[in-house]
Amino acid sequence: MFKVEAVIQPFRLTEVQRALVGDGVRGMTVTEIKGFAQDEWHTEHYRGADYRIDLERRLMIRVVVPENRLSNVMKVIQGVNNTDKIAEGSICVSRVEDLMNIRTGQIGRQTI
């Protein structure tokens, strides 16, 4: 099993969710985050002072998928978010040793 974490622009969430559900993903976690990339810094003026803004609002989505679905899920996320512009986000993948459904107590791949 693998955990796929994708940092995306907030306005893309609905489209990503629809695409993943259409691809058979049955669950997803979404977290509001703030982040920066060097090329995103800009300055805003507030009450007579300039402030460097380098933390932008983003969303992180997490899904756990079996190995045979990993490549496709990554392609779905990348396909929805790719507009060839800077700061579209990133996808990170890590191996999941085990998974448990809290309600049922089921352990392993069948919980996905």
VOTI-417825 format. One line per field, with one value per residue (C-alpha): residue number from 1; residue in three letters; z, x, y. Coordinates in steps of 0.001 Angstrom, whole numbers, plus 500000, padded with zeros to 6 digits. Last residue first. Layout:
! residues N
n = c(NUM, ...) $
res = c(Ala, ...) $
w = c(Z, ...) $
u = c(X, ...) $
v = c(Y, ...) $
END
This chain:
! residues 112
n = c(112, 111, 110, 109, 108, 107, 106, 105, 104, 103, 102, 101, 100, 99, 98, 97, 96, 95, 94, 93, 92, 91, 90, 89, 88, 87, 86, 85, 84, 83, 82, 81, 80, 79, 78, 77, 76, 75, 74, 73, 72, 71, 70, 69, 68, 67, 66, 65, 64, 63, 62, 61, 60, 59, 58, 57, 56, 55, 54, 53, 52, 51, 50, 49, 48, 47, 46, 45, 44, 43, 42, 41, 40, 39, 38, 37, 36, 35, 34, 33, 32, 31, 30, 29, 28, 27, 26, 25, 24, 23, 22, 21, 20, 19, 18, 17, 16, 15, 14, 13, 12, 11, 10, 9, 8, 7, 6, 5, 4, 3, 2, 1) $
res = c(Ile, Thr, Gln, Arg, Gly, Ile, Gln, Gly, Thr, Arg, Ile, Asn, Met, Leu, Asp, Glu, Val, Arg, Ser, Val, Cys, Ile, Ser, Gly, Glu, Ala, Ile, Lys, Asp, Thr, Asn, Asn, Val, Gly, Gln, Ile, Val, Lys, Met, Val, Asn, Ser, Leu, Arg, Asn, Glu, Pro, Val, Val, Val, Arg, Ile, Met, Leu, Arg, Arg, Glu, Leu, Asp, Ile, Arg, Tyr, Asp, Ala, Gly, Arg, Tyr, His, Glu, Thr, His, Trp, Glu, Asp, Gln, Ala, Phe, Gly, Lys, Ile, Glu, Thr, Val, Thr, Met, Gly, Arg, Val, Gly, Asp, Gly, Val, Leu, Ala, Arg, Gln, Val, Glu, Thr, Leu, Arg, Phe, Pro, Gln, Ile, Val, Ala, Glu, Val, Lys, Phe, Met) $
w = c(501421, 504410, 502383, 502105, 505723, 509014, 509711, 513183, 511941, 513226, 513388, 509948, 510219, 507810, 507619, 506368, 504158, 501596, 500734, 497739, 497379, 494764, 494175, 493604, 490738, 491826, 488381, 485360, 482846, 483548, 485326, 488211, 486771, 484940, 487906, 490197, 487629, 486771, 490455, 490873, 487798, 489013, 492456, 491450, 491314, 494522, 496555, 497398, 500394, 499688, 501075, 499873, 500934, 500293, 499711, 501183, 500383, 502733, 501189, 501615, 502130, 503916, 502949, 505490, 505385, 506836, 504597, 501324, 499848, 498574, 496607, 497048, 494787, 493055, 496310, 497011, 499927, 502091, 504050, 504769, 504730, 505060, 502869, 503485, 500719, 500461, 497885, 494950, 491920, 489053, 488958, 492671, 491904, 489056, 491086, 494036, 491830, 490152, 493496, 494974, 492129, 493675, 496697, 494670, 495271, 497549, 496920, 499388, 498071, 500708, 499347, 500000) $
u = c(491277, 490473, 490950, 494672, 495459, 493601, 489881, 488981, 485506, 485138, 488822, 489696, 493346, 496230, 499677, 503197, 502305, 504971, 505389, 504432, 504672, 502837, 503492, 501721, 500681, 503118, 504385, 502143, 502087, 498371, 498795, 496367, 493824, 496436, 498802, 496084, 494926, 498494, 499329, 496205, 497161, 500684, 499534, 496699, 498724, 500514, 497311, 496056, 496008, 494781, 495870, 494967, 496898, 495295, 497079, 497067, 500199, 503040, 505588, 504026, 506588, 504959, 505103, 503941, 501468, 498544, 499002, 500987, 501585, 504864, 505373, 507032, 505871, 509188, 510788, 508085, 505794, 503361, 500166, 497933, 494265, 493902, 491880, 491553, 490355, 488289, 486853, 489230, 487656, 488927, 485708, 486188, 489680, 488483, 485594, 487877, 490481, 487826, 486328, 489730, 491122, 490141, 492317, 495569, 497179, 499615, 499342, 499986, 499818, 500080, 501094, 500000) $
v = c(500755, 498543, 495343, 496184, 495611, 495482, 495359, 496665, 497513, 501082, 502044, 500691, 499729, 500300, 498748, 499359, 502314, 503229, 506891, 509015, 512784, 514837, 518529, 521810, 524061, 526753, 527879, 527384, 524514, 523930, 520591, 520122, 517675, 515612, 515438, 514104, 511530, 510525, 509970, 507844, 505796, 505122, 504021, 501675, 498407, 499330, 499538, 503016, 505330, 508848, 512172, 515655, 518700, 522064, 525351, 528860, 530856, 531637, 534016, 537413, 540140, 543031, 546696, 549257, 552138, 550290, 547220, 547011, 543582, 542144, 538935, 535583, 532763, 531936, 530851, 528308, 528662, 526812, 527070, 524108, 523145, 519378, 517002, 513261, 510961, 507812, 505410, 505957, 504245, 506408, 508408, 509044, 510340, 512576, 513972, 514750, 516402, 518588, 519573, 520383, 522527, 525883, 525142, 524878, 521496, 519722, 515994, 513208, 509645, 506944, 503563, 500000) $
END
